[in-house]
Amino acid sequence: MAIIDTGSIGAVNLKPNTISSPSQSIDGATGKNFMNYLKEALNDVNDYQQEASQSALNLAMGNNEYLHNTTIAYEKAILALQLTVEIRNKLVSAYEEIMRMQV
């Protein structure tokens, strides 16, 4: 009998911070700035994509008995990618708005 992996989705922690300069770190205790958060988020999206691919491969090879585990892995990867694209769209929109304000 195989153990069913239900997976888990990590909680999103949003902390309001005030930043006085662009070089100031967002999280003073850990020294993480916006670029580090962005890199970690993109790495997480990549991990979800790789997990989904590995799950599909395991299913095709007969190592994974449950189709729903593969389906869940793919849905997590799709949602993470959609969120990333929407965040990118908002950042581009904000950048364009700032550029219009400077003219």
PyMOL CGO cylinders between C-alpha atoms (Angstrom):
from pymol import cmd
from pymol.cgo import CYLINDER

trace = [
    CYLINDER, 0.00, 0.00, 0.00, 1.42, 3.39, -0.99, 0.3, 1, 1, 1, 1, 1, 1,
    CYLINDER, 1.42, 3.39, -0.99, 1.25, 6.54, 1.05, 0.3, 1, 1, 1, 1, 1, 1,
    CYLINDER, 1.25, 6.54, 1.05, -0.74, 9.30, -0.58, 0.3, 1, 1, 1, 1, 1, 1,
    CYLINDER, -0.74, 9.30, -0.58, 1.23, 12.51, -0.87, 0.3, 1, 1, 1, 1, 1, 1,
    CYLINDER, 1.23, 12.51, -0.87, -1.23, 15.36, -0.57, 0.3, 1, 1, 1, 1, 1, 1,
    CYLINDER, -1.23, 15.36, -0.57, 1.50, 17.99, -0.86, 0.3, 1, 1, 1, 1, 1, 1,
    CYLINDER, 1.50, 17.99, -0.86, 1.39, 21.33, 0.86, 0.3, 1, 1, 1, 1, 1, 1,
    CYLINDER, 1.39, 21.33, 0.86, 1.21, 24.90, -0.22, 0.3, 1, 1, 1, 1, 1, 1,
    CYLINDER, 1.21, 24.90, -0.22, 3.31, 27.24, 1.86, 0.3, 1, 1, 1, 1, 1, 1,
    CYLINDER, 3.31, 27.24, 1.86, 1.69, 30.25, 3.47, 0.3, 1, 1, 1, 1, 1, 1,
    CYLINDER, 1.69, 30.25, 3.47, 2.42, 33.66, 2.07, 0.3, 1, 1, 1, 1, 1, 1,
    CYLINDER, 2.42, 33.66, 2.07, 3.74, 36.02, 4.69, 0.3, 1, 1, 1, 1, 1, 1,
    CYLINDER, 3.74, 36.02, 4.69, 3.25, 39.67, 3.87, 0.3, 1, 1, 1, 1, 1, 1,
    CYLINDER, 3.25, 39.67, 3.87, 4.79, 42.07, 6.34, 0.3, 1, 1, 1, 1, 1, 1,
    CYLINDER, 4.79, 42.07, 6.34, 4.36, 45.82, 5.96, 0.3, 1, 1, 1, 1, 1, 1,
    CYLINDER, 4.36, 45.82, 5.96, 7.76, 47.49, 6.00, 0.3, 1, 1, 1, 1, 1, 1,
    CYLINDER, 7.76, 47.49, 6.00, 8.92, 51.02, 5.50, 0.3, 1, 1, 1, 1, 1, 1,
    CYLINDER, 8.92, 51.02, 5.50, 11.93, 51.49, 3.28, 0.3, 1, 1, 1, 1, 1, 1,
    CYLINDER, 11.93, 51.49, 3.28, 13.80, 54.78, 3.33, 0.3, 1, 1, 1, 1, 1, 1,
    CYLINDER, 13.80, 54.78, 3.33, 16.18, 54.01, 0.47, 0.3, 1, 1, 1, 1, 1, 1,
    CYLINDER, 16.18, 54.01, 0.47, 16.31, 51.44, -2.35, 0.3, 1, 1, 1, 1, 1, 1,
    CYLINDER, 16.31, 51.44, -2.35, 19.49, 49.90, -0.97, 0.3, 1, 1, 1, 1, 1, 1,
    CYLINDER, 19.49, 49.90, -0.97, 18.01, 49.36, 2.50, 0.3, 1, 1, 1, 1, 1, 1,
    CYLINDER, 18.01, 49.36, 2.50, 17.10, 45.75, 3.18, 0.3, 1, 1, 1, 1, 1, 1,
    CYLINDER, 17.10, 45.75, 3.18, 13.42, 44.86, 3.50, 0.3, 1, 1, 1, 1, 1, 1,
    CYLINDER, 13.42, 44.86, 3.50, 13.90, 42.38, 6.30, 0.3, 1, 1, 1, 1, 1, 1,
    CYLINDER, 13.90, 42.38, 6.30, 16.63, 43.76, 8.55, 0.3, 1, 1, 1, 1, 1, 1,
    CYLINDER, 16.63, 43.76, 8.55, 16.99, 40.57, 10.61, 0.3, 1, 1, 1, 1, 1, 1,
    CYLINDER, 16.99, 40.57, 10.61, 17.80, 38.33, 7.65, 0.3, 1, 1, 1, 1, 1, 1,
    CYLINDER, 17.80, 38.33, 7.65, 19.22, 40.95, 5.30, 0.3, 1, 1, 1, 1, 1, 1,
    CYLINDER, 19.22, 40.95, 5.30, 16.92, 39.97, 2.43, 0.3, 1, 1, 1, 1, 1, 1,
    CYLINDER, 16.92, 39.97, 2.43, 16.13, 42.62, -0.12, 0.3, 1, 1, 1, 1, 1, 1,
    CYLINDER, 16.13, 42.62, -0.12, 13.53, 42.66, -2.89, 0.3, 1, 1, 1, 1, 1, 1,
    CYLINDER, 13.53, 42.66, -2.89, 15.85, 40.98, -5.39, 0.3, 1, 1, 1, 1, 1, 1,
    CYLINDER, 15.85, 40.98, -5.39, 16.46, 38.06, -3.03, 0.3, 1, 1, 1, 1, 1, 1,
    CYLINDER, 16.46, 38.06, -3.03, 12.73, 37.61, -2.47, 0.3, 1, 1, 1, 1, 1, 1,
    CYLINDER, 12.73, 37.61, -2.47, 12.20, 37.69, -6.23, 0.3, 1, 1, 1, 1, 1, 1,
    CYLINDER, 12.20, 37.69, -6.23, 14.91, 35.10, -6.85, 0.3, 1, 1, 1, 1, 1, 1,
    CYLINDER, 14.91, 35.10, -6.85, 13.51, 32.81, -4.15, 0.3, 1, 1, 1, 1, 1, 1,
    CYLINDER, 13.51, 32.81, -4.15, 10.00, 33.10, -5.59, 0.3, 1, 1, 1, 1, 1, 1,
    CYLINDER, 10.00, 33.10, -5.59, 11.23, 32.26, -9.09, 0.3, 1, 1, 1, 1, 1, 1,
    CYLINDER, 11.23, 32.26, -9.09, 13.19, 29.31, -7.70, 0.3, 1, 1, 1, 1, 1, 1,
    CYLINDER, 13.19, 29.31, -7.70, 10.02, 28.09, -5.96, 0.3, 1, 1, 1, 1, 1, 1,
    CYLINDER, 10.02, 28.09, -5.96, 8.09, 28.30, -9.24, 0.3, 1, 1, 1, 1, 1, 1,
    CYLINDER, 8.09, 28.30, -9.24, 10.86, 26.36, -10.95, 0.3, 1, 1, 1, 1, 1, 1,
    CYLINDER, 10.86, 26.36, -10.95, 10.77, 23.74, -8.18, 0.3, 1, 1, 1, 1, 1, 1,
    CYLINDER, 10.77, 23.74, -8.18, 7.01, 23.30, -8.66, 0.3, 1, 1, 1, 1, 1, 1,
    CYLINDER, 7.01, 23.30, -8.66, 7.55, 22.85, -12.42, 0.3, 1, 1, 1, 1, 1, 1,
    CYLINDER, 7.55, 22.85, -12.42, 10.26, 20.25, -11.85, 0.3, 1, 1, 1, 1, 1, 1,
    CYLINDER, 10.26, 20.25, -11.85, 8.17, 18.45, -9.23, 0.3, 1, 1, 1, 1, 1, 1,
    CYLINDER, 8.17, 18.45, -9.23, 5.26, 18.22, -11.70, 0.3, 1, 1, 1, 1, 1, 1,
    CYLINDER, 5.26, 18.22, -11.70, 7.54, 16.87, -14.44, 0.3, 1, 1, 1, 1, 1, 1,
    CYLINDER, 7.54, 16.87, -14.44, 9.04, 14.30, -12.09, 0.3, 1, 1, 1, 1, 1, 1,
    CYLINDER, 9.04, 14.30, -12.09, 5.58, 13.25, -10.91, 0.3, 1, 1, 1, 1, 1, 1,
    CYLINDER, 5.58, 13.25, -10.91, 4.43, 12.76, -14.52, 0.3, 1, 1, 1, 1, 1, 1,
    CYLINDER, 4.43, 12.76, -14.52, 7.55, 10.73, -15.26, 0.3, 1, 1, 1, 1, 1, 1,
    CYLINDER, 7.55, 10.73, -15.26, 6.97, 8.58, -12.18, 0.3, 1, 1, 1, 1, 1, 1,
    CYLINDER, 6.97, 8.58, -12.18, 3.36, 8.02, -13.22, 0.3, 1, 1, 1, 1, 1, 1,
    CYLINDER, 3.36, 8.02, -13.22, 4.41, 7.01, -16.74, 0.3, 1, 1, 1, 1, 1, 1,
    CYLINDER, 4.41, 7.01, -16.74, 7.03, 4.62, -15.36, 0.3, 1, 1, 1, 1, 1, 1,
    CYLINDER, 7.03, 4.62, -15.36, 4.48, 3.05, -13.00, 0.3, 1, 1, 1, 1, 1, 1,
    CYLINDER, 4.48, 3.05, -13.00, 6.22, 4.25, -9.83, 0.3, 1, 1, 1, 1, 1, 1,
    CYLINDER, 6.22, 4.25, -9.83, 3.30, 6.48, -8.81, 0.3, 1, 1, 1, 1, 1, 1,
    CYLINDER, 3.30, 6.48, -8.81, 0.02, 4.66, -8.25, 0.3, 1, 1, 1, 1, 1, 1,
    CYLINDER, 0.02, 4.66, -8.25, -2.15, 7.72, -7.87, 0.3, 1, 1, 1, 1, 1, 1,
    CYLINDER, -2.15, 7.72, -7.87, -2.99, 9.98, -10.79, 0.3, 1, 1, 1, 1, 1, 1,
    CYLINDER, -2.99, 9.98, -10.79, -4.30, 12.69, -8.48, 0.3, 1, 1, 1, 1, 1, 1,
    CYLINDER, -4.30, 12.69, -8.48, -0.78, 13.28, -7.05, 0.3, 1, 1, 1, 1, 1, 1,
    CYLINDER, -0.78, 13.28, -7.05, 0.42, 14.15, -10.54, 0.3, 1, 1, 1, 1, 1, 1,
    CYLINDER, 0.42, 14.15, -10.54, -2.65, 16.30, -11.17, 0.3, 1, 1, 1, 1, 1, 1,
    CYLINDER, -2.65, 16.30, -11.17, -2.10, 18.20, -7.91, 0.3, 1, 1, 1, 1, 1, 1,
    CYLINDER, -2.10, 18.20, -7.91, 1.57, 18.76, -8.74, 0.3, 1, 1, 1, 1, 1, 1,
    CYLINDER, 1.57, 18.76, -8.74, 0.65, 20.15, -12.16, 0.3, 1, 1, 1, 1, 1, 1,
    CYLINDER, 0.65, 20.15, -12.16, -2.06, 22.42, -10.73, 0.3, 1, 1, 1, 1, 1, 1,
    CYLINDER, -2.06, 22.42, -10.73, 0.40, 23.82, -8.17, 0.3, 1, 1, 1, 1, 1, 1,
    CYLINDER, 0.40, 23.82, -8.17, 2.91, 24.49, -10.95, 0.3, 1, 1, 1, 1, 1, 1,
    CYLINDER, 2.91, 24.49, -10.95, 0.29, 26.13, -13.17, 0.3, 1, 1, 1, 1, 1, 1,
    CYLINDER, 0.29, 26.13, -13.17, -1.01, 28.37, -10.36, 0.3, 1, 1, 1, 1, 1, 1,
    CYLINDER, -1.01, 28.37, -10.36, 2.51, 29.40, -9.36, 0.3, 1, 1, 1, 1, 1, 1,
    CYLINDER, 2.51, 29.40, -9.36, 3.34, 30.28, -12.96, 0.3, 1, 1, 1, 1, 1, 1,
    CYLINDER, 3.34, 30.28, -12.96, 0.10, 32.23, -13.42, 0.3, 1, 1, 1, 1, 1, 1,
    CYLINDER, 0.10, 32.23, -13.42, 0.79, 34.19, -10.23, 0.3, 1, 1, 1, 1, 1, 1,
    CYLINDER, 0.79, 34.19, -10.23, 4.32, 34.95, -11.41, 0.3, 1, 1, 1, 1, 1, 1,
    CYLINDER, 4.32, 34.95, -11.41, 3.06, 36.21, -14.77, 0.3, 1, 1, 1, 1, 1, 1,
    CYLINDER, 3.06, 36.21, -14.77, 0.46, 38.44, -13.10, 0.3, 1, 1, 1, 1, 1, 1,
    CYLINDER, 0.46, 38.44, -13.10, 3.06, 39.89, -10.73, 0.3, 1, 1, 1, 1, 1, 1,
    CYLINDER, 3.06, 39.89, -10.73, 5.32, 40.58, -13.70, 0.3, 1, 1, 1, 1, 1, 1,
    CYLINDER, 5.32, 40.58, -13.70, 2.44, 42.31, -15.48, 0.3, 1, 1, 1, 1, 1, 1,
    CYLINDER, 2.44, 42.31, -15.48, 1.77, 44.50, -12.43, 0.3, 1, 1, 1, 1, 1, 1,
    CYLINDER, 1.77, 44.50, -12.43, 5.46, 45.41, -12.15, 0.3, 1, 1, 1, 1, 1, 1,
    CYLINDER, 5.46, 45.41, -12.15, 5.64, 46.34, -15.83, 0.3, 1, 1, 1, 1, 1, 1,
    CYLINDER, 5.64, 46.34, -15.83, 2.47, 48.40, -15.48, 0.3, 1, 1, 1, 1, 1, 1,
    CYLINDER, 2.47, 48.40, -15.48, 3.87, 50.21, -12.43, 0.3, 1, 1, 1, 1, 1, 1,
    CYLINDER, 3.87, 50.21, -12.43, 7.14, 50.88, -14.26, 0.3, 1, 1, 1, 1, 1, 1,
    CYLINDER, 7.14, 50.88, -14.26, 5.27, 52.30, -17.26, 0.3, 1, 1, 1, 1, 1, 1,
    CYLINDER, 5.27, 52.30, -17.26, 3.20, 54.51, -14.97, 0.3, 1, 1, 1, 1, 1, 1,
    CYLINDER, 3.20, 54.51, -14.97, 6.34, 55.85, -13.29, 0.3, 1, 1, 1, 1, 1, 1,
    CYLINDER, 6.34, 55.85, -13.29, 7.86, 56.57, -16.68, 0.3, 1, 1, 1, 1, 1, 1,
    CYLINDER, 7.86, 56.57, -16.68, 4.72, 58.52, -17.70, 0.3, 1, 1, 1, 1, 1, 1,
    CYLINDER, 4.72, 58.52, -17.70, 4.91, 60.57, -14.51, 0.3, 1, 1, 1, 1, 1, 1,
    CYLINDER, 4.91, 60.57, -14.51, 8.49, 61.64, -15.25, 0.3, 1, 1, 1, 1, 1, 1,
    CYLINDER, 8.49, 61.64, -15.25, 7.66, 63.10, -18.68, 0.3, 1, 1, 1, 1, 1, 1,
]
cmd.load_cgo(trace, "trace")
